[in-house]
Amino acid sequence: MNRADFPILNEQVYNRPLVYFDNAATTQKPQVVIDAIAEAYSHWNANIHRAVHHLSQVATAKHEQARQRVADFLGAASAKEIVFTKGTTDSLNMLAFSFGEAFVREGDEIIVSQLEHHSNIVPWQMLCERKKAVLKVIPLREDLSLDIHAFEALLSERTRLVSVAHVSNVLGIINPVAEIIRLAHAHNIPVCIDSAQSAAHLPVNVQELDCDFFVCSAHKMYGPTGLGVLYGKEKWLEILPPAEGGGEMIEHVRFDHTTYNTLPYKFEAGTPDFIGTAAFAQALDYIDAIGRDTIQHYEDKLTCYAEEQLAQIPGIRLYAAGLPKAGVISFNVADIHPFDLGTLLDRQGIAVRTGHHCAEPLIDYLGVPGTVRVSFALYNTTDEIEVFIASLRKAVNMLS
């Protein structure tokens, strides 16, 4: 892990070296990704799939090579199962609309969990309102892990889909998604896995998981912003209707009838971010050059060390302490508002996230106004954690 690969880590914040612990929100970009974007705009920028000229052919090839690279990274059976979107949120909205139009009727049920990001709640709420369906929620156990027995009891003949996060963006808990998929499939219920917080931190293979759908964002995987992936088993994508209409997603258009393109293009209306996909492929190469097992092991060490150090601070409340995590820790200290702690940490050059983290139902469940969240990436160090702990102690003393 070479910090020199990430130029932004040389920045100073308030005349202090940047300590970037907000990786769950977005990761920083290695130079190879930045270079890939500049190279694309400088040498082969042209719209794809639509022209016979040289630049268009090069751009098209780069884009489709990136699709195959994503398929390989996720372990998909075919590149046809990889739909490029604007991000995890867009992927979930697209799936909720498309799946809902095809399969959800009045009285049907969709299951999510208490741990979900708003992106994996609101699109399903909108679907349920539109179709007069019912949203059901997997509750938590006392230790804040998902109650799998309660989940199994929620499954019914009216359940049409289960959509859960692989990793909680607030607590960092690694959910037992393989068991969730197994139990749902025993009832022939498809499952969507929100991998926004896991794809850059854990080895993932969609065929081994046997999930039906899988969503993630490039910008949380050292890639560019505004780009994401919706993976779907080919059997599902073939029968689902497109969620958006326009260019690219059509085969033939007549005023009385339109036929749709083949997979995956029927889900990709308009000009895609072909510059971003090429850069995303570079990010995936960067991850795999280090090794996903290596990254997971390293980030586990950082997380455990940080939890140990945080536990020594008087008045600390660590949420889901001791549970298996993927590089995310949330905490509060005594009655200090998390925003105040975040502000003082920022003044010491340390970037953390404070607030409800787009997971208000979970924060309400915890009974707090928000939390302070630290989240790690492959370029963070134990030295940075020590600087953070010293800075946190100073902030707590100032606010107590």
C-alpha positions in Angstrom: 0.0 0.0 0.0 1.8 3.1 -1.3 0.4 6.4 0.1 2.4 8.2 -2.6 0.0 6.9 -5.2 -2.7 9.2 -3.7 -1.7 12.9 -4.3 -4.4 14.4 -2.2 -2.9 12.8 0.9 -0.1 15.4 0.7 -2.7 18.2 1.3 -2.6 20.3 4.5 -5.8 21.3 6.3 -5.4 24.3 8.7 -1.7 23.9 8.4 -1.8 20.3 9.5 -1.3 17.1 7.5 -4.6 15.7 6.2 -5.8 12.6 8.0 -8.7 11.4 5.8 -11.0 9.1 7.8 -14.2 9.7 5.7 -13.7 6.8 3.3 -17.2 5.4 3.7 -18.5 8.6 2.1 -15.9 8.5 -0.8 -12.4 7.2 -1.2 -9.5 9.2 -2.6 -8.2 8.4 -6.1 -4.8 6.9 -7.0 -2.8 8.7 -9.7 -3.4 5.9 -12.2 -7.2 6.7 -12.1 -6.6 10.4 -12.4 -4.2 9.8 -15.3 -6.8 7.5 -17.0 -9.3 10.3 -17.0 -6.8 12.8 -18.4 -5.6 10.3 -21.0 -9.2 9.6 -22.2 -10.1 13.2 -22.6 -6.8 14.0 -24.3 -6.6 11.1 -26.7 -9.8 9.2 -27.5 -12.9 11.2 -26.3 -15.8 10.4 -28.7 -19.3 9.1 -28.2 -19.6 5.3 -28.2 -21.6 2.7 -30.1 -22.8 5.3 -32.6 -20.1 5.9 -35.2 -17.6 4.2 -37.5 -14.8 6.7 -37.0 -11.6 5.8 -35.2 -12.1 7.7 -31.9 -15.6 6.2 -31.5 -14.3 2.7 -32.1 -11.5 3.2 -29.5 -13.9 4.7 -26.9 -16.4 1.9 -27.5 -13.7 -0.8 -27.0 -12.5 0.9 -23.8 -16.0 1.0 -22.4 -16.8 -2.6 -23.2 -13.4 -3.7 -21.9 -14.3 -1.9 -18.6 -17.6 -3.8 -18.5 -15.8 -7.1 -18.8 -13.3 -5.9 -16.1 -16.2 -5.2 -13.7 -17.8 -8.6 -14.5 -14.5 -10.3 -13.7 -14.0 -8.3 -10.5 -17.5 -9.2 -9.2 -17.4 -12.8 -10.5 -20.4 -12.4 -12.8 -21.1 -15.1 -15.3 -21.2 -12.6 -18.2 -20.5 -9.0 -19.0 -24.2 -8.9 -20.1 -25.1 -9.0 -16.4 -23.3 -5.7 -15.7 -25.4 -2.5 -16.1 -23.6 0.8 -15.7 -25.5 3.4 -13.7 -24.8 6.7 -11.9 -24.1 5.0 -8.6 -25.6 2.7 -5.9 -28.5 5.0 -5.4 -29.3 5.1 -9.1 -28.9 1.3 -9.3 -31.4 0.8 -6.5 -33.9 3.2 -7.9 -33.6 1.6 -11.3 -34.2 -1.9 -9.8 -37.1 -0.7 -7.6 -38.9 0.7 -10.6 -38.2 -2.1 -13.1 -38.8 -5.0 -10.7 -41.8 -3.2 -9.2 -43.4 -2.7 -12.6 -42.9 -6.4 -13.5 -43.6 -8.2 -10.2 -45.1 -6.2 -7.4 -48.8 -5.9 -6.9 -51.1 -4.6 -4.1 -50.5 -6.4 -0.8 -47.1 -7.7 -1.8 -44.1 -7.3 0.5 -40.6 -6.0 0.2 -38.1 -6.6 3.0 -35.2 -4.3 4.0 -33.4 -4.0 7.4 -33.1 -1.5 10.2 -29.5 -0.9 9.2 -30.1 0.4 5.7 -28.9 3.6 4.0 -31.7 5.8 2.7 -30.8 4.7 -0.8 -32.0 1.2 0.2 -35.2 2.4 1.9 -36.7 5.3 0.0 -36.9 3.7 -3.5 -38.7 0.7 -2.0 -41.0 3.0 0.0 -41.8 4.8 -3.3 -42.5 1.4 -4.9 -44.8 0.4 -2.1 -46.7 3.7 -2.2 -47.1 3.3 -6.0 -48.2 -0.3 -5.9 -49.9 -0.3 -2.4 -47.4 -2.9 -1.3 -45.9 -3.3 2.2 -42.4 -2.5 3.4 -41.2 -4.9 6.1 -38.1 -4.3 8.2 -35.6 -6.9 9.7 -35.1 -5.9 13.3 -31.9 -5.8 15.3 -30.7 -7.8 18.2 -29.4 -6.2 21.4 -25.8 -6.2 20.0 -27.1 -4.3 16.9 -26.6 -7.3 14.6 -29.5 -8.4 12.3 -32.0 -10.7 13.9 -31.9 -13.6 11.4 -34.7 -15.6 13.1 -37.0 -12.6 12.9 -36.0 -12.2 9.2 -37.0 -15.8 8.5 -40.3 -15.2 10.2 -41.0 -12.2 7.9 -40.7 -14.3 4.7 -44.1 -15.1 3.3 -45.8 -16.0 0.1 -46.3 -12.3 -0.5 -42.6 -11.4 -0.2 -41.4 -10.4 -3.6 -37.8 -9.2 -2.9 -35.3 -8.8 -0.1 -32.8 -5.9 -0.3 -30.1 -5.6 2.4 -26.7 -4.0 2.9 -23.7 -6.2 2.9 -22.0 -3.8 5.3 -23.7 -1.1 7.4 -22.5 2.4 6.5 -23.0 3.6 10.1 -21.8 0.6 12.2 -19.5 -1.2 9.8 -21.2 -4.5 10.7 -20.7 -7.2 8.1 -24.2 -8.7 7.6 -24.7 -12.4 7.1 -25.8 -12.0 3.5 -25.0 -15.5 2.4 -27.5 -16.8 5.1 -30.1 -14.2 4.1 -29.8 -15.3 0.5 -30.1 -19.0 1.4 -33.2 -18.4 3.5 -34.9 -16.2 0.9 -34.1 -18.6 -1.9 -35.6 -21.5 0.0 -38.9 -19.5 -0.6 -37.9 -18.6 -4.2 -37.5 -15.0 -3.2 -34.8 -12.9 -5.0 -32.3 -10.9 -3.1 -30.5 -7.6 -3.8 -27.2 -6.9 -2.0 -26.2 -3.3 -1.5 -22.4 -3.5 -1.6 -21.6 0.2 -1.5 -19.6 -0.3 1.7 -18.2 -3.7 1.0 -17.0 -4.0 -2.6 -13.7 -2.1 -1.9 -13.1 -3.7 1.4 -14.1 -7.4 1.2 -13.6 -10.1 -1.5 -17.0 -10.4 -3.2 -18.2 -12.9 -5.8 -21.8 -12.6 -6.9 -21.9 -16.2 -8.2 -20.6 -17.6 -4.9 -23.1 -15.5 -3.0 -25.8 -16.5 -5.4 -27.4 -13.1 -5.1 -29.9 -12.1 -7.8 -28.9 -8.4 -7.8 -25.9 -6.5 -6.5 -25.2 -2.8 -6.5 -22.1 -0.7 -5.9 -20.5 2.7 -6.6 -17.2 3.4 -8.3 -16.3 6.4 -6.1 -16.2 4.3 -3.0 -13.8 1.9 -4.8 -11.0 4.4 -5.6 -12.8 5.2 -8.9 -14.5 8.3 -10.3 -17.8 9.8 -9.1 -21.1 9.6 -10.8 -20.7 5.9 -11.8 -22.1 2.7 -10.4 -23.0 -0.8 -11.2 -26.2 -2.8 -11.2 -25.5 -6.5 -11.5 -28.4 -8.8 -12.2 -28.5 -12.5 -13.1 -29.1 -12.7 -16.8 -32.4 -14.6 -16.2 -33.8 -11.6 -14.3 -32.4 -8.9 -16.6 -34.0 -10.6 -19.6 -37.5 -10.4 -18.2 -37.3 -7.0 -16.4 -38.6 -4.0 -18.3 -36.2 -1.0 -18.9 -36.5 1.7 -16.2 -35.6 4.6 -18.6 -36.3 5.4 -22.2 -34.2 7.1 -24.9 -31.2 6.5 -27.1 -29.0 3.4 -26.8 -31.6 1.3 -25.0 -33.7 0.7 -28.2 -33.6 -1.7 -31.1 -36.2 0.0 -33.3 -38.5 3.0 -32.6 -41.8 3.6 -34.4 -44.6 5.9 -33.2 -46.8 2.9 -32.6 -44.2 0.6 -31.1 -40.7 0.4 -29.8 -38.5 -2.7 -29.3 -35.6 -2.7 -26.9 -32.0 -3.4 -27.2 -30.2 -6.6 -26.0 -28.6 -6.9 -22.6 -27.2 -4.9 -20.9 -28.0 -2.0 -23.2 -31.7 -2.0 -22.7 -31.0 -0.6 -19.2 -28.6 2.1 -20.3 -30.5 5.0 -21.8 -28.4 7.8 -23.2 -24.7 8.4 -23.4 -22.9 6.6 -20.6 -19.9 7.8 -18.7 -17.4 6.0 -20.9 -14.6 8.1 -19.5 -15.5 7.0 -16.0 -15.8 3.4 -16.9 -12.3 3.3 -18.3 -11.0 5.0 -15.2 -13.0 2.6 -13.0 -11.2 -0.3 -14.7 -7.9 1.2 -13.6 -9.2 1.4 -10.1 -10.2 -2.2 -10.1 -6.7 -3.1 -11.4 -5.2 -1.1 -8.6 -7.3 -3.0 -6.0 -6.4 -6.4 -7.4 -2.7 -5.6 -7.7 -2.7 -5.2 -3.9 -5.1 -8.0 -3.3 -8.5 -7.9 -1.8 -7.6 -10.4 1.0 -4.5 -8.2 1.8 -6.7 -5.1 1.9 -9.3 -6.7 4.2 -6.6 -8.0 6.6 -4.9 -4.7 6.7 -8.1 -2.7 7.3 -9.2 -5.2 10.0 -6.0 -4.4 11.9 -6.6 -0.7 11.6 -10.2 -1.1 12.8 -9.3 -3.3 15.8 -6.5 -0.9 16.8 -8.8 2.1 16.5 -11.5 0.4 18.6 -9.0 -0.5 21.3 -7.7 3.1 21.4 -11.2 4.6 21.4 -12.3 2.4 24.2 -9.8 4.0 26.6 -11.4 7.5 26.2 -13.7 8.3 29.2 -17.4 8.6 28.3 -17.0 6.9 25.0 -19.9 5.0 23.5 -18.8 2.6 20.8 -21.6 1.2 18.7 -21.5 -2.6 17.8 -18.1 -2.9 19.5 -16.4 -6.2 18.9 -18.6 -7.3 16.0 -16.9 -8.1 12.6 -16.6 -4.8 10.7 -15.4 -3.5 7.4 -13.4 -0.5 8.3 -16.2 1.6 9.9 -16.5 2.7 13.5 -19.3 4.9 15.0 -19.1 6.5 18.4 -20.3 9.3 20.7 -18.5 10.8 23.7 -20.6 11.6 26.8 -23.2 14.2 26.0 -21.0 16.1 23.4 -22.8 16.7 20.1 -21.1 14.8 17.3 -21.1 17.9 15.1 -19.0 19.7 17.7 -16.5 16.9 17.9 -16.3 16.7 14.1 -15.7 20.5 13.9 -12.8 20.4 16.3 -11.3 17.4 14.7 -11.4 19.1 11.3 -9.5 22.1 12.8 -6.8 19.6 13.6 -6.7 18.3 10.1 -8.8 15.2 10.6 -11.7 14.5 8.3 -14.5 12.4 9.9 -18.2 12.2 9.2 -20.8 13.3 11.7 -24.6 13.2 11.7 -27.2 10.5 10.7 -25.1 9.3 7.7 -28.3 9.0 5.5 -29.6 6.3 7.9 -32.1 8.1 10.1 -34.1 5.0 11.1 -31.0 3.5 12.6 -29.9 6.7 14.3 -33.4 7.0 15.7 -33.2 3.4 16.9 -29.9 4.3 18.7 -31.7 7.2 20.3 -29.0 9.8 19.5 -28.9 12.9 17.3 -26.1 11.4 15.3 -22.7 9.8 15.6 -19.1 10.5 14.8 -18.0 8.0 12.1 -14.4 7.1 11.2 -13.9 4.9 8.2 -10.6 3.5 6.8 -9.1 2.7 3.5 -6.0 0.9 2.3 -3.9 4.1 2.5 -4.6 4.9 6.2 -2.1 4.0 8.9 -1.8 3.3 12.6 0.2 6.6 13.0 -2.9 8.5 11.7 -5.0 6.7 14.2 -2.7 7.8 17.0 -2.9 11.4 15.7 -6.7 11.1 15.6 -6.9 9.7 19.2 -4.7 12.5 20.5 -6.8 15.1 18.6 -10.1 13.5 19.9 -8.8 13.7 23.5 -8.0 17.3 23.0 -11.5 18.0 21.5 -13.2 16.2 24.3 -11.3 18.1 26.9 -12.3 21.4 25.2 -16.0 20.5 25.1 -16.4 18.9 28.5 
